[in-house]
Amino acid sequence: MKRAFALAPLPLWLGGCDMVVMNPTGDIALQQRNLILFSVGVMLLIIVPVMVLTVLFAWRYRRGNANKVYDPDFDHSTKLELVIWSCPLLIIIALSAVTWTSTHLLDPFRPLERLAPGVPVPPDMKPLNVQVVALDWKWLFIYPDLGIATVNELALPVNVPVRFAITSSDQFNTFYAPTLAGMIYAMPTMRSELNAVLNKPGESWGYSGNYTGRGYSGMRFKLRGFGAADFDHWVAEVKSGGGSLALPNLVELVKPSERVPVIRFASVEEGLFDRALNRCVEPGKPCMVDLMRRDMEADRGHAHPHGVPTMPPGRSAEPLVGSKPKPALDKAPEEKGSGPNVTAPAQSDPPGALEPGSAHNRDHQ
């Protein structure tokens, strides 16, 4: 009885949960939600009948049923075979067709063709460009067309196409705003794209769906949707009260930090996203695009100038800021330090005290 009273408020607690994936505010997220519902509904066409028939068979063929039919020679039924094989086959065909079409229609690199169901994108409407850099552990958003930038705050006008260019500083992350669109990888030295649109004003949250270490749980940003007039007011507010994002500021911003509050920049130095993408944020580091160009020239038979660095292979690439850590296996013993787990055990008695006649004591004389 006490347990029943304890569980009574549970529906009220669950009623406060917000299933953001099922309550999208953007057209791409809406289409993805509908795809989930369709897939679940089709699969329930098999799951529900199987569960019902399991109970029905157990009841009909129970031991105490005097009217049950016992047929030990039964081995085949054409009708049952048709049902057993045709239903899953039809479901696979339906899911395959929907998967094929949705994979192309919801391709994140594909420009939007509509703002909402039945509302095509006007031919003269220009999309809003937003450059996203996943840092440790925060999000940097650069608006190149507006000349502003923010940290952990993404503001978008409703019913305006948005084109995201996405990269990461040092770790694999995922740019995920459930009410806006699906999850897109943010990868170092690579540029991902996402085309999306918000249809409703309001606020929600965006996350990283890929674990990246200590500050991962606080790596989230506020997604804010505004009407046209309110978005213009927000831009003016950022330009009047923000700082300046130049290369030295980005060098500091790239350094790991946790639970960073919203930061706004009224002006942005041009080309910072490309520097983050090509890993040349720190002064003196060559950009990867320049190294690759030199390597291509070398492959065509042109020798590199003496002392010019080449493109590092694979994981040998340098981090965005600082030098690459030296692996523990490559370190000398004096570089590793010591701790309780590697310190020699303390000896209370001198060697040989417990066995004076042992031959091993000769090594200590």
Secondary structure, DSSP 8 states (H G I E B T S, - for coil): -HHHHHHTTHHHHHHT---GGGS-SBHHHHHHHHHHHHHHHHHHHHHHHHHHHHHHHHHHT-TT-TT----TT----HHHHHHHHHHHHHHHHHHHHHHHHHHHHT-TTS--SEEETTEE--TT---EEEEEEEETTEEEEEETTTTEEEESEEEEETTS-EEEEEEESSS-EEEE-TTT---EEE-BT--EEEEE-B-S-EEEEEEE-S--STTGGG-EEEEEEE-HHHHHHHHHHHHHH-EEE-HHHHHHHHS--SS---EEEEEE-TTHHHHHHTT--STT---HHHHHHHHHHHHTT----TT------GGG---SSS-----GGGS-HHHH---TTTS----SS-TTSS-TT-GGGGGG-
